[in-house]
Amino acid sequence: SYPLVAQPGQNLELSIYRSQFPDSVQVSGYTENWGQLFADYYDREQKLLNQADEQLPAFRKGDSTSIIELYKKRYELARRTFSDTPLVPLYYNAVGEYLVKRLEELKYQRNLTANNPEQVRQNIIADAQQLDFFSFQSLHAQRAGIRDFTNAYANTFGVADSLEEEYGQELNQYDVKRLGYQKLDSARTSVLSHIEERKATAYAKMYLIAERIGEMPLDVATPSYEKFLEEYSDYPQYTAFLKTFYEEIKRVSPGQPAIPFSIPNKNGEIVEMSDFEDKYVLLDFWASWCIPCLDEFPHMKDLYEQYSRDEFEIVAISIEEDSLRWRQTIERFDNPWPQLYGGNSFQQETFNAYRGGGIPFYILVGPDGNIQRYN
């Protein structure tokens, strides 16, 4: 992404060298020096973020780092650079990421739980209020409204740890969100009490309800969804978004029929969803440039060997834009399950029909042809 200041009647010309993006961007047509202002900020910001990235492994182990101070310097730099300019959302975004890092520090510093985590949470909330984080202007500048902040806040309560202790095994995120839903959701929604502006509250709730629709069974998500439509009918843009999203997710929720497809394999033969009746099918949407996708292959091979082909099949659907690179990658890994080439990147038809947002993206279909799990 790259920020632009666009105004009615003003023509901007952009020059972009993709291989050097975003360092290569040049913008002409500004009446002010917005392009140079951002370029100077970006250069200094990257130095701070690079230092923070080097310390992330230690940070996630709970070791002492300077990450919080680096993120604080970043938002202070953004404030000095962008206050009273059209690029001020970059300042608010930096504030939000700083606060999320504060909450993540509390999550990872398990050895310091004796130091009253509730007091630390209250201190972070107080700082968020002082930095005007809960205003509409600030929430609108965040990556996903209030979602990242509330999720980081909920994760400081040790729900995942207590569930893993209860079940005696490590749980994946999918199961933690469902098994720990009540505690996590209670923690997330408690943050809303700190928002005073009605428009900001509506905007924040919209994101939390959308997340609930996307990640929880619809019978859990529906009551709050319907309440929002009634309570905030004076915000038609938000209710229209949720209505559309709800209907789209409903079509791909567990219990709904799997979406049919007809996609060629490496030999050009058309493979269809109906070819895999009466067995479990794991649909895997991936691309060669997606390192997490490739990292899952060894685990998928282990899973593949546990079951017969009469019981279980994996179907890989690549959204790679370059078919040659796709062929090179499937030859390199030699995965034994069907390899299909969907192409067209994130606009791939079946990926879009399943409301895929990123990859790796998985759908588990049951022997009855209905969706069983949606990730």
Secondary structure, DSSP 8 states (H G I E B T S, - for coil): -------TT---EEE--GGGTTTT-EEE--SSSHHHHHHHHHHHHHHHHHHHHHHHHHHHTT---SHHHHHHHHHHHHHHHHTTSTTHHHHHHHHHHHHHHHHHHHHH-GGGGGG-HHHHHHHHHHHHHHTTTTSHHHHHHSTTTTHHHHHHHHGGG-HHHHHHHHHTS---HHHHHHHTHHHHHHHHHHGGGG---HHHHHHHHHHHHHHHHHHS-HHHHHHHHHHHHHHTTT-HHHHHHHHHHHHHHHHTSTTSB----EEEBTTS-EEEGGGGTTSEEEEEEE-TT-HHHHHTHHHHHHHHHHS-TTTEEEEEEE--S-HHHHHHHHHHH--SS-EEE--SGGG-HHHHHTT--SSSEEEEE-TTSBEEEE-
